[in-house]
Amino acid sequence: MKFYDCLTAPSPRRVRMFLAEKGVTLETKMVDLANGEQLTDTFGEVNPRRTVPVLELDDGTKLLDSTAICMYLEDAFPDPNLMGRDPKERAVIAMWQRDIETNGTMAIMECFRNSSKGFRNRALTGPIDYEQIPALAERGRQRVRHFFAELNFRLSRSEYVTGDRFTIVDITAFVAVEFSRAIKEKVPDDAAHLKRWRDAVGARPSASV
Ligand SMILES: N[C@@H](CCC(=O)N[C@@H](CS)C(=O)NCC(=O)O)C(=O)O
């Protein structure tokens, strides 16, 4: 297996954290997103969508999405379980995973890519250039604030996002909350439950990879 990674980007960080929780190290190729390596023809052969992470399997199959990669790794390295032990838990985790990606990760990206100078004309990932839309940046910021409030509420009811144990959804949510720094959006001072959870997840060794 070969893992295509980039240390400055949030999506591959999710896979790195997942691997660290499992205690697994893979052959890794760093992709230099800052200098546009993802836009080269060579990388286009690896991923026509021009994004990382990518997991290339030994038979040449390429997995092009963080959650899909983690699904494969969960099966290959089952301990500790991070994606559900029975049908109900797997469904609850899949539900929250989609929710956090949609309302957290995507909201931050909507703001970041539509406002950052470095992404002028690159408002969406991929081979096609799209112009930034400032109104989307503003809407994204509002969505991030709601995301923090909703996550704080959720964490007032349960220790971790999906229940009483750490799962892949905590990784997804933690990486999103950390990446909100890129749009200078801070966890509100009064979000005590969110802060308690962020400090607990941040203290795990996997949070430092
Ligand atoms: N759905 C994909 C999203 C991947 C993605 O957007 N990756 C970003 C880094 S976080 C990327 O490769 N960006 C390349 C670019 O900005 O051109 C996943 O989670 O794997």
The ligand as an ORCA input file, in Angstrom:
! r2SCAN-3c Opt
* xyz 0 1
  N     -13.285     14.319     -0.040
  C     -11.904     14.392     -0.063
  C     -11.418     15.841     -0.024
  C      -9.949     15.898     -0.244
  C      -9.452     17.320     -0.365
  O     -10.204     18.282     -0.577
  N      -8.114     17.465     -0.217
  C      -7.495     18.749     -0.283
  C      -6.561     18.931      0.901
  S      -7.478     19.023      2.408
  C      -6.641     18.836     -1.541
  O      -6.062     17.856     -1.944
  N      -6.560     20.033     -2.156
  C      -5.816     20.206     -3.350
  C      -5.953     21.603     -3.874
  O      -6.318     22.496     -3.115
  O      -5.669     21.802     -5.050
  C     -11.354     13.605      1.123
  O     -11.798     13.819      2.253
  O     -10.515     12.772      0.886
*
